[in-house]
Amino acid sequence: MKKFYLLSFLFFASVQYSLAQTQTSTGNTGNGGQTSNGNTGNGTSAFSESSFLRSPLKSKSIVELFSDILDVIMVIATPIIVVFIILAGFKFVTAQGDTFKLKEAKDSLINAIIGGVLILGAKLILMIIQNTIDEF
């Protein structure tokens, strides 16, 4: 599986690099074509703008990236949290007074609520961490 990730990264990196090279080579050469050292006429290298990989993500910073990831996680996790709370309620109903089953149902409900608070409060945690780092 690790080989697959490495190969896919190398493939997409090479495609991105080749696309950047194509965009630069079809562009304007500047003031008078190429000079003897291989640079364009205006003194900039033809590879200066395209020798780095551009991020395909729309996020401008790591905080925005984490925020976008958390948005996706919240969309997926919210229905799962509701299902776990419903299952805990179902365990309460089916316990029928058995103390062991009631304890298990109570633990399930507490775990579902704690997990929900952590997942739904992740944005708040991210903002606290960002503000703490910004103050340093």
N, C-alpha and C positions, 0 to 999 in steps of 0.2 A: 504494500500500500504506500509505503514511503517513496518507493521508486516512481509510482504513478504521480504523486504530488510533485516530485522533483522534475520529472519529464514534462508535466503539464506547465509548471512554472517556466522551465527553459523554453518550451514552445511559445508560450504567450509573450515571454520577454523578447524572443527573437522576432516574433511577428511585429511587436510594438516598435522594436529598433529598426526593422526594415521599413515599416511604414513611415517612421520619422525620417529615415534616410531618403525615401522617395519624395517626401514633401520638400526636403531641402534641395535635392538635386534638380527638381523641376522649377525651383524658384528663380528669382532674379539674381544675377551675379554681382550686382552693385555697380560701382563706378569704374567700368573699363575691363571687366572680365577678370581672369586669374593672373596673379603675379607669379614671379619665378619660384616662390617658396610654397606654392599650392594654396595660398589664401585668396579670398576674393579681393576684388579691387578696393574695397572700402576698408580693408585691414582686419576683417573678422574671418575666422576660420569657418569653412563650410560645415564642419562638424560641431561647432560650439553650441548650437541650439538643439541639436538632435542626438547628442552623445549621452543623454540621460534618459531614463525610463519615466514616462509620465504615468501618474497614478490613474487607474480607471475609476476610482472612487470619486464621489462628488464632495467628500469631506475635505476641508482645508486644514484641519488640525486633528490631533489624536483625540481630543475631547469631543469634537464633532463626530468622529468615527465611532467612539464608544457610545455616544448618544444615539446614533443611528442604529447600532447593534442592539442597544437596549430597547429601542422602539419596536424592533422586530421581535425580540424576545418577549416583550409584554403582550404583543398581539397573539403570540402563540401560547404563552403561559396563562393568560387570564382564563380561557375556557378550561384549561387543565386544573387550575386552582378551584374553580367552581365544581368540577367533577369530583375532586377529592373531598370537598366539603359535603357534597351530596352523599358520597360513599360513607363518610363518617356518620352522617345522619342516619343512613340506612343501617349502619352497624349498631347505633343506639336503639333503633326500633327493633332489630332482630335479637338484641341481647336478652330480652325477656327477663331481666332481673339478675342474670348471671354476673357476679362481681368481676370475674376475669374478663368477660366480653365487654362489660361496661368500661373497665379500665382501658381495654384495647381501643374501644370507640373514642374514649376521651383523649387518649394519646394521639389517635389518628386526627381528630379534630384540631388539637393543639398544634400538631406538626403541619397540617394544611394551612392553618392561620399564620403560623410563623413563616412558612415558605412564601405565602402570599404577600405578607408584609415586606419580606426581604426583596422579592422580585418587583413588587409595585413601588417599593421605596428605593429601588436601585438608582433611579434618576436623582433623587435627593442625595443619596450617598455620593454619586458622581459629582454633583454640584458642590458638596462639602469638600471633597478631595480637590476639585479644581480651585476653589477659593483658598484652600490651605496652601496649595502649591503656588498660586499667584502671589500670595503674601510674602513668600520667601524670595 
